[in-house]
Amino acid sequence: MEDELNMFDSISTLLTRNLQDVFGENDPVRRRTAIDEIFTEESVF
């Protein structure tokens, strides 16, 4: 049960960061930094 809660928290955090730090960021340097932190080359979104 704890693993499921941790996974939900991770997914929730990822989605929130993607929305706020990537799509909501106007500064291209900060946006690029967030993209580099969140995504990998193997990511599929």
C-alpha distance (Angstrom), angle and dihedral (degrees) to the residues before:
residue distance angle dihedral
M1 . . .
E2 3.81 . .
D3 3.83 91.4 .
E4 3.81 89.9 54.0
L5 3.81 91.1 51.3
N6 3.81 91.2 48.9
M7 3.80 90.7 49.5
F8 3.81 91.1 49.1
D9 3.80 90.0 49.8
S10 3.81 90.4 49.4
I11 3.81 92.9 49.6
S12 3.79 91.5 45.7
T13 3.80 91.1 49.6
L14 3.80 91.7 47.4
L15 3.80 93.1 50.4
T16 3.80 92.4 46.2
R17 3.81 92.8 48.5
N18 3.79 91.1 46.8
L19 3.79 91.3 52.4
Q20 3.79 98.0 42.6
D21 3.80 104.7 28.8
V22 3.82 99.0 37.3
F23 3.79 110.2 25.7
G24 3.80 95.4 26.3
E25 3.80 97.5 45.9
N26 3.79 117.9 98.6
D27 3.80 97.1 -175.6
P28 3.83 107.9 87.3
V29 3.82 94.3 -151.7
R30 3.82 93.9 52.3
R31 3.82 90.4 43.3
R32 3.82 91.3 52.1
T33 3.81 90.4 48.0
A34 3.80 91.3 52.4
I35 3.81 91.7 47.6
D36 3.80 90.7 51.0
E37 3.83 90.7 50.0
I38 3.82 96.2 45.9
F39 3.81 105.3 37.4
T40 3.78 134.8 52.3
E41 3.79 128.4 -162.1
E42 3.81 89.1 -100.7
S43 3.82 93.8 53.0
V44 3.76 119.4 126.4
F45 3.76 116.3 -167.4
